[in-house]
C-alpha cells in the first residue's frame, strides 16, 4: 500500500488535508483481488482515513468553543 498525505493552504488558518491510498491485493484466482480491494478493504481503509483526518483536525485546531 502507498499512502500520500497532501496539505493545501486555503486562506488564513485553513488547510485542506487529503489522504490518497493506493493498494493492490494479489490473489491466485483472477479477479478476486479486485473484488477484495473494492468491497472489503477499500471501505475499511476509507473509514480509517476519515477518522485519522478528523483526529488530526481536532488535535491541530483544538477546542474553539
mmCIF file as Biopython writes it, N, C-alpha, C and O atoms, coordinates in Angstrom:
data_model
#
loop_
_atom_site.group_PDB
_atom_site.id
_atom_site.type_symbol
_atom_site.label_atom_id
_atom_site.label_alt_id
_atom_site.label_comp_id
_atom_site.label_asym_id
_atom_site.label_entity_id
_atom_site.label_seq_id
_atom_site.pdbx_PDB_ins_code
_atom_site.Cartn_x
_atom_site.Cartn_y
_atom_site.Cartn_z
_atom_site.occupancy
_atom_site.B_iso_or_equiv
_atom_site.auth_seq_id
_atom_site.auth_asym_id
_atom_site.pdbx_PDB_model_num
ATOM 1   N N  . UNK A ? 1  ? 0.843   -1.166  0.000   1.0 0.0 1  A 1 
ATOM 2   C CA . UNK A ? 1  ? 0.000   0.000   0.000   1.0 0.0 1  A 1 
ATOM 3   C C  . UNK A ? 1  ? 0.892   1.234   0.000   1.0 0.0 1  A 1 
ATOM 4   O O  . UNK A ? 1  ? 1.934   1.275   0.654   1.0 0.0 1  A 1 
ATOM 5   N N  . UNK A ? 2  ? 0.458   2.226   -0.743  1.0 0.0 2  A 1 
ATOM 6   C CA . UNK A ? 2  ? 1.152   3.513   -0.773  1.0 0.0 2  A 1 
ATOM 7   C C  . UNK A ? 2  ? 0.153   4.576   -0.325  1.0 0.0 2  A 1 
ATOM 8   O O  . UNK A ? 2  ? -0.983  4.617   -0.797  1.0 0.0 2  A 1 
ATOM 9   N N  . UNK A ? 3  ? 0.594   5.433   0.593   1.0 0.0 3  A 1 
ATOM 10  C CA . UNK A ? 3  ? -0.273  6.485   1.121   1.0 0.0 3  A 1 
ATOM 11  C C  . UNK A ? 3  ? 0.388   7.832   0.876   1.0 0.0 3  A 1 
ATOM 12  O O  . UNK A ? 3  ? 1.580   8.004   1.130   1.0 0.0 3  A 1 
ATOM 13  N N  . UNK A ? 4  ? -0.395  8.789   0.381   1.0 0.0 4  A 1 
ATOM 14  C CA . UNK A ? 4  ? 0.095   10.138  0.114   1.0 0.0 4  A 1 
ATOM 15  C C  . UNK A ? 4  ? -0.723  11.125  0.940   1.0 0.0 4  A 1 
ATOM 16  O O  . UNK A ? 4  ? -1.950  11.147  0.844   1.0 0.0 4  A 1 
ATOM 17  N N  . UNK A ? 5  ? -0.057  11.929  1.739   1.0 0.0 5  A 1 
ATOM 18  C CA . UNK A ? 5  ? -0.711  12.984  2.530   1.0 0.0 5  A 1 
ATOM 19  C C  . UNK A ? 5  ? -0.442  14.303  1.816   1.0 0.0 5  A 1 
ATOM 20  O O  . UNK A ? 5  ? 0.710   14.639  1.541   1.0 0.0 5  A 1 
ATOM 21  N N  . UNK A ? 6  ? -1.498  15.050  1.517   1.0 0.0 6  A 1 
ATOM 22  C CA . UNK A ? 6  ? -1.333  16.336  0.839   1.0 0.0 6  A 1 
ATOM 23  C C  . UNK A ? 6  ? -1.980  17.431  1.689   1.0 0.0 6  A 1 
ATOM 24  O O  . UNK A ? 6  ? -3.121  17.293  2.129   1.0 0.0 6  A 1 
ATOM 25  N N  . UNK A ? 7  ? -1.247  18.508  1.913   1.0 0.0 7  A 1 
ATOM 26  C CA . UNK A ? 7  ? -1.736  19.655  2.679   1.0 0.0 7  A 1 
ATOM 27  C C  . UNK A ? 7  ? -1.782  20.858  1.737   1.0 0.0 7  A 1 
ATOM 28  O O  . UNK A ? 7  ? -0.777  21.203  1.116   1.0 0.0 7  A 1 
ATOM 29  N N  . UNK A ? 8  ? -2.949  21.494  1.634   1.0 0.0 8  A 1 
ATOM 30  C CA . UNK A ? 8  ? -3.117  22.654  0.766   1.0 0.0 8  A 1 
ATOM 31  C C  . UNK A ? 8  ? -3.631  23.828  1.590   1.0 0.0 8  A 1 
ATOM 32  O O  . UNK A ? 8  ? -4.691  23.723  2.206   1.0 0.0 8  A 1 
ATOM 33  N N  . UNK A ? 9  ? -2.902  24.950  1.618   1.0 0.0 9  A 1 
ATOM 34  C CA . UNK A ? 9  ? -3.397  26.135  2.325   1.0 0.0 9  A 1 
ATOM 35  C C  . UNK A ? 9  ? -4.666  26.662  1.641   1.0 0.0 9  A 1 
ATOM 36  O O  . UNK A ? 9  ? -4.763  26.695  0.414   1.0 0.0 9  A 1 
ATOM 37  N N  . UNK A ? 10 ? -5.619  27.066  2.459   1.0 0.0 10 A 1 
ATOM 38  C CA . UNK A ? 10 ? -6.881  27.595  1.930   1.0 0.0 10 A 1 
ATOM 39  C C  . UNK A ? 10 ? -7.265  28.882  2.648   1.0 0.0 10 A 1 
ATOM 40  O O  . UNK A ? 10 ? -8.392  29.030  3.120   1.0 0.0 10 A 1 
ATOM 41  N N  . UNK A ? 11 ? -6.341  29.785  2.721   1.0 0.0 11 A 1 
ATOM 42  C CA . UNK A ? 11 ? -6.620  31.050  3.380   1.0 0.0 11 A 1 
ATOM 43  C C  . UNK A ? 11 ? -6.134  31.046  4.818   1.0 0.0 11 A 1 
ATOM 44  O O  . UNK A ? 11 ? -5.486  30.102  5.270   1.0 0.0 11 A 1 
ATOM 45  N N  . UNK A ? 12 ? -6.456  32.109  5.522   1.0 0.0 12 A 1 
ATOM 46  C CA . UNK A ? 12 ? -6.000  32.307  6.887   1.0 0.0 12 A 1 
ATOM 47  C C  . UNK A ? 12 ? -6.514  31.203  7.807   1.0 0.0 12 A 1 
ATOM 48  O O  . UNK A ? 12 ? -7.721  30.978  7.898   1.0 0.0 12 A 1 
ATOM 49  N N  . UNK A ? 13 ? -5.609  30.523  8.480   1.0 0.0 13 A 1 
ATOM 50  C CA . UNK A ? 13 ? -5.937  29.485  9.465   1.0 0.0 13 A 1 
ATOM 51  C C  . UNK A ? 13 ? -6.756  28.331  8.897   1.0 0.0 13 A 1 
ATOM 52  O O  . UNK A ? 13 ? -7.514  27.697  9.631   1.0 0.0 13 A 1 
ATOM 53  N N  . UNK A ? 14 ? -6.618  28.046  7.597   1.0 0.0 14 A 1 
ATOM 54  C CA . UNK A ? 14 ? -7.352  26.932  7.000   1.0 0.0 14 A 1 
ATOM 55  C C  . UNK A ? 14 ? -6.401  26.130  6.118   1.0 0.0 14 A 1 
ATOM 56  O O  . UNK A ? 14 ? -5.605  26.687  5.363   1.0 0.0 14 A 1 
ATOM 57  N N  . UNK A ? 15 ? -6.502  24.825  6.233   1.0 0.0 15 A 1 
ATOM 58  C CA . UNK A ? 15 ? -5.698  23.918  5.414   1.0 0.0 15 A 1 
ATOM 59  C C  . UNK A ? 15 ? -6.561  22.731  5.024   1.0 0.0 15 A 1 
ATOM 60  O O  . UNK A ? 15 ? -7.279  22.174  5.855   1.0 0.0 15 A 1 
ATOM 61  N N  . UNK A ? 16 ? -6.489  22.346  3.760   1.0 0.0 16 A 1 
ATOM 62  C CA . UNK A ? 16 ? -7.175  21.133  3.306   1.0 0.0 16 A 1 
ATOM 63  C C  . UNK A ? 16 ? -6.159  19.995  3.333   1.0 0.0 16 A 1 
ATOM 64  O O  . UNK A ? 16 ? -5.071  20.106  2.768   1.0 0.0 16 A 1 
ATOM 65  N N  . UNK A ? 17 ? -6.526  18.904  3.996   1.0 0.0 17 A 1 
ATOM 66  C CA . UNK A ? 17 ? -5.668  17.734  4.068   1.0 0.0 17 A 1 
ATOM 67  C C  . UNK A ? 17 ? -6.356  16.598  3.324   1.0 0.0 17 A 1 
ATOM 68  O O  . UNK A ? 17 ? -7.525  16.300  3.571   1.0 0.0 17 A 1 
ATOM 69  N N  . UNK A ? 18 ? -5.621  15.965  2.409   1.0 0.0 18 A 1 
ATOM 70  C CA . UNK A ? 18 ? -6.162  14.857  1.634   1.0 0.0 18 A 1 
ATOM 71  C C  . UNK A ? 18 ? -5.236  13.663  1.788   1.0 0.0 18 A 1 
ATOM 72  O O  . UNK A ? 18 ? -4.017  13.793  1.677   1.0 0.0 18 A 1 
ATOM 73  N N  . UNK A ? 19 ? -5.817  12.504  2.044   1.0 0.0 19 A 1 
ATOM 74  C CA . UNK A ? 19 ? -5.044  11.263  2.093   1.0 0.0 19 A 1 
ATOM 75  C C  . UNK A ? 19 ? -5.475  10.415  0.902   1.0 0.0 19 A 1 
ATOM 76  O O  . UNK A ? 19 ? -6.661  10.134  0.725   1.0 0.0 19 A 1 
ATOM 77  N N  . UNK A ? 20 ? -4.498  10.008  0.083   1.0 0.0 20 A 1 
ATOM 78  C CA . UNK A ? 20 ? -4.774  9.135   -1.057  1.0 0.0 20 A 1 
ATOM 79  C C  . UNK A ? 20 ? -4.095  7.803   -0.797  1.0 0.0 20 A 1 
ATOM 80  O O  . UNK A ? 20 ? -2.906  7.752   -0.483  1.0 0.0 20 A 1 
ATOM 81  N N  . UNK A ? 21 ? -4.857  6.727   -0.930  1.0 0.0 21 A 1 
ATOM 82  C CA . UNK A ? 21 ? -4.325  5.385   -0.693  1.0 0.0 21 A 1 
ATOM 83  C C  . UNK A ? 21 ? -4.369  4.596   -1.991  1.0 0.0 21 A 1 
ATOM 84  O O  . UNK A ? 21 ? -5.385  4.570   -2.685  1.0 0.0 21 A 1 
ATOM 85  N N  . UNK A ? 22 ? -3.258  3.955   -2.305  1.0 0.0 22 A 1 
ATOM 86  C CA . UNK A ? 22 ? -3.197  3.080   -3.471  1.0 0.0 22 A 1 
ATOM 87  C C  . UNK A ? 22 ? -2.716  1.714   -2.988  1.0 0.0 22 A 1 
ATOM 88  O O  . UNK A ? 22 ? -1.676  1.594   -2.339  1.0 0.0 22 A 1 
ATOM 89  N N  . UNK A ? 23 ? -3.486  0.705   -3.317  1.0 0.0 23 A 1 
ATOM 90  C CA . UNK A ? 23 ? -3.074  -0.625  -2.911  1.0 0.0 23 A 1 
ATOM 91  C C  . UNK A ? 23 ? -3.491  -1.626  -3.978  1.0 0.0 23 A 1 
ATOM 92  O O  . UNK A ? 23 ? -4.383  -1.361  -4.784  1.0 0.0 23 A 1 
ATOM 93  N N  . UNK A ? 24 ? -2.836  -2.772  -3.971  1.0 0.0 24 A 1 
ATOM 94  C CA . UNK A ? 24 ? -3.096  -3.802  -4.967  1.0 0.0 24 A 1 
ATOM 95  C C  . UNK A ? 24 ? -3.096  -5.150  -4.267  1.0 0.0 24 A 1 
ATOM 96  O O  . UNK A ? 24 ? -2.050  -5.646  -3.847  1.0 0.0 24 A 1 
ATOM 97  N N  . UNK A ? 25 ? -4.278  -5.736  -4.145  1.0 0.0 25 A 1 
ATOM 98  C CA . UNK A ? 25 ? -4.405  -7.041  -3.494  1.0 0.0 25 A 1 
ATOM 99  C C  . UNK A ? 25 ? -4.166  -8.125  -4.537  1.0 0.0 25 A 1 
ATOM 100 O O  . UNK A ? 25 ? -4.807  -8.140  -5.588  1.0 0.0 25 A 1 
ATOM 101 N N  . UNK A ? 26 ? -3.258  -9.011  -4.245  1.0 0.0 26 A 1 
ATOM 102 C CA . UNK A ? 26 ? -2.971  -10.122 -5.163  1.0 0.0 26 A 1 
ATOM 103 C C  . UNK A ? 26 ? -3.633  -11.383 -4.638  1.0 0.0 26 A 1 
ATOM 104 O O  . UNK A ? 26 ? -3.603  -11.667 -3.441  1.0 0.0 26 A 1 
ATOM 105 N N  . UNK A ? 27 ? -4.228  -12.131 -5.547  1.0 0.0 27 A 1 
ATOM 106 C CA . UNK A ? 27 ? -4.894  -13.379 -5.194  1.0 0.0 27 A 1 
ATOM 107 C C  . UNK A ? 27 ? -4.657  -14.366 -6.323  1.0 0.0 27 A 1 
ATOM 108 O O  . UNK A ? 27 ? -4.645  -13.972 -7.490  1.0 0.0 27 A 1 
ATOM 109 N N  . UNK A ? 28 ? -4.467  -15.654 -5.999  1.0 0.0 28 A 1 
ATOM 110 C CA . UNK A ? 28 ? -4.182  -16.631 -7.059  1.0 0.0 28 A 1 
ATOM 111 C C  . UNK A ? 28 ? -5.343  -16.838 -8.044  1.0 0.0 28 A 1 
ATOM 112 O O  . UNK A ? 28 ? -5.119  -17.274 -9.173  1.0 0.0 28 A 1 
ATOM 113 N N  . UNK A ? 29 ? -6.567  -16.535 -7.632  1.0 0.0 29 A 1 
ATOM 114 C CA . UNK A ? 29 ? -7.711  -16.669 -8.538  1.0 0.0 29 A 1 
ATOM 115 C C  . UNK A ? 29 ? -7.936  -15.315 -9.217  1.0 0.0 29 A 1 
ATOM 116 O O  . UNK A ? 29 ? -8.172  -14.321 -8.529  1.0 0.0 29 A 1 
ATOM 117 N N  . UNK A ? 30 ? -7.869  -15.256 -10.540 1.0 0.0 30 A 1 
ATOM 118 C CA . UNK A ? 30 ? -8.025  -13.980 -11.244 1.0 0.0 30 A 1 
ATOM 119 C C  . UNK A ? 30 ? -9.342  -13.286 -10.894 1.0 0.0 30 A 1 
ATOM 120 O O  . UNK A ? 30 ? -10.399 -13.913 -10.821 1.0 0.0 30 A 1 
ATOM 121 N N  . UNK A ? 31 ? -9.246  -11.976 -10.681 1.0 0.0 31 A 1 
ATOM 122 C CA . UNK A ? 31 ? -10.424 -11.172 -10.391 1.0 0.0 31 A 1 
ATOM 123 C C  . UNK A ? 31 ? -10.779 -11.059 -8.922  1.0 0.0 31 A 1 
ATOM 124 O O  . UNK A ? 31 ? -11.439 -10.099 -8.524  1.0 0.0 31 A 1 
ATOM 125 N N  . UNK A ? 32 ? -10.363 -12.008 -8.112  1.0 0.0 32 A 1 
ATOM 126 C CA . UNK A ? 32 ? -10.706 -11.992 -6.680  1.0 0.0 32 A 1 
ATOM 127 C C  . UNK A ? 32 ? -10.018 -10.817 -5.979  1.0 0.0 32 A 1 
ATOM 128 O O  . UNK A ? 32 ? -10.615 -10.179 -5.111  1.0 0.0 32 A 1 
ATOM 129 N N  . UNK A ? 33 ? -8.770  -10.529 -6.350  1.0 0.0 33 A 1 
ATOM 130 C CA . UNK A ? 33 ? -8.053  -9.411  -5.731  1.0 0.0 33 A 1 
ATOM 131 C C  . UNK A ? 33 ? -8.799  -8.099  -5.915  1.0 0.0 33 A 1 
ATOM 132 O O  . UNK A ? 33 ? -8.925  -7.318  -4.972  1.0 0.0 33 A 1 
ATOM 133 N N  . UNK A ? 34 ? -9.298  -7.851  -7.132  1.0 0.0 34 A 1 
ATOM 134 C CA . UNK A ? 34 ? -10.035 -6.611  -7.406  1.0 0.0 34 A 1 
ATOM 135 C C  . UNK A ? 34 ? -11.322 -6.544  -6.598  1.0 0.0 34 A 1 
ATOM 136 O O  . UNK A ? 34 ? -11.688 -5.477  -6.104  1.0 0.0 34 A 1 
ATOM 137 N N  . UNK A ? 35 ? -12.008 -7.667  -6.457  1.0 0.0 35 A 1 
ATOM 138 C CA . UNK A ? 35 ? -13.249 -7.713  -5.658  1.0 0.0 35 A 1 
ATOM 139 C C  . UNK A ? 35 ? -12.938 -7.423  -4.196  1.0 0.0 35 A 1 
ATOM 140 O O  . UNK A ? 35 ? -13.644 -6.649  -3.550  1.0 0.0 35 A 1 
ATOM 141 N N  . UNK A ? 36 ? -11.886 -8.041  -3.673  1.0 0.0 36 A 1 
ATOM 142 C CA . UNK A ? 36 ? -11.495 -7.795  -2.281  1.0 0.0 36 A 1 
ATOM 143 C C  . UNK A ? 36 ? -11.123 -6.334  -2.073  1.0 0.0 36 A 1 
ATOM 144 O O  . UNK A ? 36 ? -11.511 -5.734  -1.070  1.0 0.0 36 A 1 
ATOM 145 N N  . UNK A ? 37 ? -10.368 -5.751  -3.017  1.0 0.0 37 A 1 
ATOM 146 C CA . UNK A ? 37 ? -9.995  -4.337  -2.907  1.0 0.0 37 A 1 
ATOM 147 C C  . UNK A ? 37 ? -11.228 -3.447  -2.813  1.0 0.0 37 A 1 
ATOM 148 O O  . UNK A ? 37 ? -11.323 -2.598  -1.926  1.0 0.0 37 A 1 
ATOM 149 N N  . UNK A ? 38 ? -12.164 -3.644  -3.725  1.0 0.0 38 A 1 
ATOM 150 C CA . UNK A ? 38 ? -13.321 -2.742  -3.817  1.0 0.0 38 A 1 
ATOM 151 C C  . UNK A ? 38 ? -14.327 -2.928  -2.697  1.0 0.0 38 A 1 
ATOM 152 O O  . UNK A ? 38 ? -14.809 -1.943  -2.139  1.0 0.0 38 A 1 
ATOM 153 N N  . UNK A ? 39 ? -14.656 -4.162  -2.355  1.0 0.0 39 A 1 
ATOM 154 C CA . UNK A ? 39 ? -15.772 -4.418  -1.445  1.0 0.0 39 A 1 
ATOM 155 C C  . UNK A ? 39 ? -15.374 -4.729  -0.012  1.0 0.0 39 A 1 
ATOM 156 O O  . UNK A ? 39 ? -16.213 -4.643  0.884   1.0 0.0 39 A 1 
ATOM 157 N N  . UNK A ? 40 ? -14.117 -5.087  0.230   1.0 0.0 40 A 1 
ATOM 158 C CA . UNK A ? 40 ? -13.695 -5.434  1.594   1.0 0.0 40 A 1 
ATOM 159 C C  . UNK A ? 40 ? -12.723 -4.398  2.149   1.0 0.0 40 A 1 
ATOM 160 O O  . UNK A ? 40 ? -12.990 -3.781  3.181   1.0 0.0 40 A 1 
ATOM 161 N N  . UNK A ? 41 ? -11.597 -4.208  1.466   1.0 0.0 41 A 1 
ATOM 162 C CA . UNK A ? 41 ? -10.538 -3.368  2.015   1.0 0.0 41 A 1 
ATOM 163 C C  . UNK A ? 41 ? -10.784 -1.873  1.838   1.0 0.0 41 A 1 
ATOM 164 O O  . UNK A ? 41 ? -10.541 -1.102  2.766   1.0 0.0 41 A 1 
ATOM 165 N N  . UNK A ? 42 ? -11.257 -1.448  0.677   1.0 0.0 42 A 1 
ATOM 166 C CA . UNK A ? 42 ? -11.451 -0.015  0.420   1.0 0.0 42 A 1 
ATOM 167 C C  . UNK A ? 42 ? -12.390 0.641   1.433   1.0 0.0 42 A 1 
ATOM 168 O O  . UNK A ? 42 ? -12.052 1.705   1.952   1.0 0.0 42 A 1 
ATOM 169 N N  . UNK A ? 43 ? -13.559 0.056   1.742   1.0 0.0 43 A 1 
ATOM 170 C CA . UNK A ? 43 ? -14.427 0.711   2.735   1.0 0.0 43 A 1 
ATOM 171 C C  . UNK A ? 43 ? -13.779 0.825   4.110   1.0 0.0 43 A 1 
ATOM 172 O O  . UNK A ? 43 ? -13.942 1.835   4.795   1.0 0.0 43 A 1 
ATOM 173 N N  . UNK A ? 44 ? -13.048 -0.204  4.510   1.0 0.0 44 A 1 
ATOM 174 C CA . UNK A ? 44 ? -12.387 -0.161  5.819   1.0 0.0 44 A 1 
ATOM 175 C C  . UNK A ? 44 ? -11.287 0.887   5.842   1.0 0.0 44 A 1 
ATOM 176 O O  . UNK A ? 44 ? -11.162 1.637   6.810   1.0 0.0 44 A 1 
ATOM 177 N N  . UNK A ? 45 ? -10.486 0.946   4.781   1.0 0.0 45 A 1 
ATOM 178 C CA . UNK A ? 45 ? -9.410  1.932   4.731   1.0 0.0 45 A 1 
ATOM 179 C C  . UNK A ? 45 ? -9.951  3.349   4.646   1.0 0.0 45 A 1 
ATOM 180 O O  . UNK A ? 45 ? -9.373  4.268   5.225   1.0 0.0 45 A 1 
ATOM 181 N N  . UNK A ? 46 ? -11.046 3.534   3.934   1.0 0.0 46 A 1 
ATOM 182 C CA . UNK A ? 46 ? -11.662 4.866   3.857   1.0 0.0 46 A 1 
ATOM 183 C C  . UNK A ? 46 ? -12.150 5.321   5.224   1.0 0.0 46 A 1 
ATOM 184 O O  . UNK A ? 46 ? -12.001 6.486   5.591   1.0 0.0 46 A 1 
ATOM 185 N N  . UNK A ? 47 ? -12.734 4.395   5.971   1.0 0.0 47 A 1 
ATOM 186 C CA . UNK A ? 47 ? -13.200 4.722   7.322   1.0 0.0 47 A 1 
ATOM 187 C C  . UNK A ? 47 ? -12.025 5.096   8.224   1.0 0.0 47 A 1 
ATOM 188 O O  . UNK A ? 47 ? -12.100 6.070   8.973   1.0 0.0 47 A 1 
ATOM 189 N N  . UNK A ? 48 ? -10.961 4.335   8.151   1.0 0.0 48 A 1 
ATOM 190 C CA . UNK A ? 48 ? -9.770  4.635   8.952   1.0 0.0 48 A 1 
ATOM 191 C C  . UNK A ? 48 ? -9.206  6.001   8.568   1.0 0.0 48 A 1 
ATOM 192 O O  . UNK A ? 48 ? -8.871  6.798   9.445   1.0 0.0 48 A 1 
ATOM 193 N N  . UNK A ? 49 ? -9.098  6.281   7.266   1.0 0.0 49 A 1 
ATOM 194 C CA . UNK A ? 49 ? -8.568  7.576   6.809   1.0 0.0 49 A 1 
ATOM 195 C C  . UNK A ? 49 ? -9.443  8.720   7.298   1.0 0.0 49 A 1 
ATOM 196 O O  . UNK A ? 49 ? -8.926  9.751   7.727   1.0 0.0 49 A 1 
ATOM 197 N N  . UNK A ? 50 ? -10.766 8.552   7.239   1.0 0.0 50 A 1 
ATOM 198 C CA . UNK A ? 50 ? -11.687 9.594   7.699   1.0 0.0 50 A 1 
ATOM 199 C C  . UNK A ? 50 ? -11.477 9.883   9.180   1.0 0.0 50 A 1 
ATOM 200 O O  . UNK A ? 50 ? -11.473 11.044  9.590   1.0 0.0 50 A 1 
ATOM 201 N N  . UNK A ? 51 ? -11.301 8.836   9.985   1.0 0.0 51 A 1 
ATOM 202 C CA . UNK A ? 51 ? -11.075 9.026   11.422  1.0 0.0 51 A 1 
ATOM 203 C C  . UNK A ? 51 ? -9.721  9.677   11.694  1.0 0.0 51 A 1 
ATOM 204 O O  . UNK A ? 51 ? -9.602  10.498  12.604  1.0 0.0 51 A 1 
ATOM 205 N N  . UNK A ? 52 ? -8.698  9.319   10.912  1.0 0.0 52 A 1 
ATOM 206 C CA . UNK A ? 52 ? -7.377  9.934   11.075  1.0 0.0 52 A 1 
ATOM 207 C C  . UNK A ? 52 ? -7.458  11.426  10.770  1.0 0.0 52 A 1 
ATOM 208 O O  . UNK A ? 52 ? -6.923  12.244  11.519  1.0 0.0 52 A 1 
ATOM 209 N N  . UNK A ? 53 ? -8.124  11.784  9.674   1.0 0.0 53 A 1 
ATOM 210 C CA . UNK A ? 53 ? -8.257  13.197  9.313   1.0 0.0 53 A 1 
ATOM 211 C C  . UNK A ? 53 ? -9.021  13.960  10.381  1.0 0.0 53 A 1 
ATOM 212 O O  . UNK A ? 53 ? -8.622  15.062  10.755  1.0 0.0 53 A 1 
ATOM 213 N N  . UNK A ? 54 ? -10.108 13.394  10.875  1.0 0.0 54 A 1 
ATOM 214 C CA . UNK A ? 54 ? -10.908 14.059  11.914  1.0 0.0 54 A 1 
ATOM 215 C C  . UNK A ? 54 ? -10.073 14.264  13.176  1.0 0.0 54 A 1 
ATOM 216 O O  . UNK A ? 54 ? -10.121 15.337  13.778  1.0 0.0 54 A 1 
ATOM 217 N N  . UNK A ? 55 ? -9.311  13.254  13.582  1.0 0.0 55 A 1 
ATOM 218 C CA . UNK A ? 55 ? -8.464  13.369  14.773  1.0 0.0 55 A 1 
ATOM 219 C C  . UNK A ? 55 ? -7.356  14.398  14.563  1.0 0.0 55 A 1 
ATOM 220 O O  . UNK A ? 55 ? -7.052  15.190  15.455  1.0 0.0 55 A 1 
ATOM 221 N N  . UNK A ? 56 ? -6.762  14.375  13.381  1.0 0.0 56 A 1 
ATOM 222 C CA . UNK A ? 56 ? -5.713  15.330  13.051  1.0 0.0 56 A 1 
ATOM 223 C C  . UNK A ? 56 ? -6.257  16.751  13.148  1.0 0.0 56 A 1 
ATOM 224 O O  . UNK A ? 56 ? -5.604  17.623  13.721  1.0 0.0 56 A 1 
ATOM 225 N N  . UNK A ? 57 ? -7.435  16.994  12.601  1.0 0.0 57 A 1 
ATOM 226 C CA . UNK A ? 57 ? -8.073  18.309  12.641  1.0 0.0 57 A 1 
ATOM 227 C C  . UNK A ? 57 ? -8.326  18.740  14.079  1.0 0.0 57 A 1 
ATOM 228 O O  . UNK A ? 57 ? -8.019  19.873  14.452  1.0 0.0 57 A 1 
ATOM 229 N N  . UNK A ? 58 ? -8.881  17.848  14.884  1.0 0.0 58 A 1 
ATOM 230 C CA . UNK A ? 58 ? -9.180  18.161  16.282  1.0 0.0 58 A 1 
ATOM 231 C C  . UNK A ? 58 ? -7.913  18.516  17.048  1.0 0.0 58 A 1 
ATOM 232 O O  . UNK A ? 58 ? -7.889  19.493  17.797  1.0 0.0 58 A 1 
ATOM 233 N N  . UNK A ? 59 ? -6.864  17.728  16.864  1.0 0.0 59 A 1 
ATOM 234 C CA . UNK A ? 59 ? -5.609  17.983  17.572  1.0 0.0 59 A 1 
ATOM 235 C C  . UNK A ? 59 ? -4.951  19.281  17.125  1.0 0.0 59 A 1 
ATOM 236 O O  . UNK A ? 59 ? -4.388  20.004  17.947  1.0 0.0 59 A 1 
ATOM 237 N N  . UNK A ? 60 ? -5.013  19.584  15.841  1.0 0.0 60 A 1 
ATOM 238 C CA . UNK A ? 60 ? -4.384  20.812  15.325  1.0 0.0 60 A 1 
ATOM 239 C C  . UNK A ? 60 ? -5.154  22.060  15.704  1.0 0.0 60 A 1 
ATOM 240 O O  . UNK A ? 60 ? -4.563  23.076  16.067  1.0 0.0 60 A 1 
ATOM 241 N N  . UNK A ? 61 ? -6.467  21.984  15.620  1.0 0.0 61 A 1 
ATOM 242 C CA . UNK A ? 61 ? -7.276  23.169  15.845  1.0 0.0 61 A 1 
ATOM 243 C C  . UNK A ? 61 ? -7.692  23.337  17.305  1.0 0.0 61 A 1 
ATOM 244 O O  . UNK A ? 61 ? -7.974  24.451  17.744  1.0 0.0 61 A 1 
ATOM 245 N N  . UNK A ? 62 ? -7.730  22.261  18.043  1.0 0.0 62 A 1 
ATOM 246 C CA . UNK A ? 62 ? -8.138  22.337  19.438  1.0 0.0 62 A 1 
ATOM 247 C C  . UNK A ? 62 ? -9.614  22.670  19.568  1.0 0.0 62 A 1 
ATOM 248 O O  . UNK A ? 62 ? -10.350 22.692  18.582  1.0 0.0 62 A 1 
ATOM 249 N N  . UNK A ? 63 ? -10.024 22.922  20.771  1.0 0.0 63 A 1 
ATOM 250 C CA . UNK A ? 63 ? -11.417 23.263  21.047  1.0 0.0 63 A 1 
ATOM 251 C C  . UNK A ? 63 ? -11.605 24.753  20.805  1.0 0.0 63 A 1 
ATOM 252 O O  . UNK A ? 63 ? -10.977 25.572  21.475  1.0 0.0 63 A 1 
ATOM 253 N N  . UNK A ? 64 ? -12.452 25.107  19.868  1.0 0.0 64 A 1 
ATOM 254 C CA . UNK A ? 64 ? -12.644 26.512  19.503  1.0 0.0 64 A 1 
ATOM 255 C C  . UNK A ? 64 ? -13.885 27.108  20.144  1.0 0.0 64 A 1 
ATOM 256 O O  . UNK A ? 64 ? -14.303 28.200  19.761  1.0 0.0 64 A 1 
ATOM 257 N N  . UNK A ? 65 ? -14.482 26.427  21.100  1.0 0.0 65 A 1 
ATOM 258 C CA . UNK A ? 65 ? -15.704 26.976  21.723  1.0 0.0 65 A 1 
ATOM 259 C C  . UNK A ? 65 ? -15.377 27.963  22.831  1.0 0.0 65 A 1 
ATOM 260 O O  . UNK A ? 65 ? -16.285 28.513  23.454  1.0 0.0 65 A 1 
#
